[in-house]
Amino acid sequence: MRASVGVVWRRKKLLLLPGITVAVVGGAAALVVWMEVLLGGSLALGVAGLVVLSFLAVCGTSALLVAAADALRGRPVGIRASYGRVAGRVRPIAGWAPIGLLQVLAAVLLVGMAWVLGSYLVVPALVLDGVRVREAMRRSREVYRRDRAEFMRGSTWMALPFLLTFLPSVVVFVLGLTATDRALGALLMAAAALCLWAGATVTAGLFGVFRARLYLDSNGVMAEPVGPVLHVSPLE
């Protein structure tokens, strides 16, 4: 936890990437809902919209993981460069997006949790090592079986910022919703949304570093980076 906080603290761009993902996925979700209302509800559109949202979310997560891996290796972290390197892995990401969506639904229904947890490192394998979906799933399962205790302990600590901001945000939002003064109510609800967004962003940044570190450590050596690398001599 302390090491991940240190990495995020030194590389503030690791907090900007989750913010971008939330904005993009949120905007796309609003567009899907608007189209559903406009068309009177369509099952095909709803399913397609969920798959697209899953794809966008995985792309955002992939960019964060690439940036986190660069930070852990002591390399510069670039927003545009991270997305550019993820663009080269669009096909396997698109192949994983429907499976990831099914996992989210399974987690919501509290079924198949072993499957969900065992696939925790699939996306790092896809974007950091450039492997196929099936190979990424195999690697993820192996790491989870071997390092299950570390995974559970680290995940609990990484989720702490969100857990600390969730309940206060809900309380403040309810107070704003029931306030007799409309201006005060709007202010309270906006503050609650901002607090929750901040907690979720910090948590996402920490999880990105944790997942990248866990995957790289599981290999025993640093994975080869995706895309071209600038080689610098020791004298330079």
Buried (B, 14 or more C-beta within 10 A) or exposed (E): EEEBBEBBEEBEBBBBBBBBBBEBBEEBBEEBEEEBEEEEEEEEBBEEBBBBBBBBBBBBBBBBBBBBBBBBEEBEBBEEBBBBBBBEBEEBBBBBBBBBBBBBEBBEEEEBEEBBBBBBBBBBBBBBBBBBBEBBBBBBBEBBEEBEEBBEEBBEBBBBBBEBBBEBBEEBBEBBEEBEEEEEBEBBBEBBBEBBBBBBBBBBBBBBBBBBBBBBBBBEEEBEBBBEEEEEEEEE
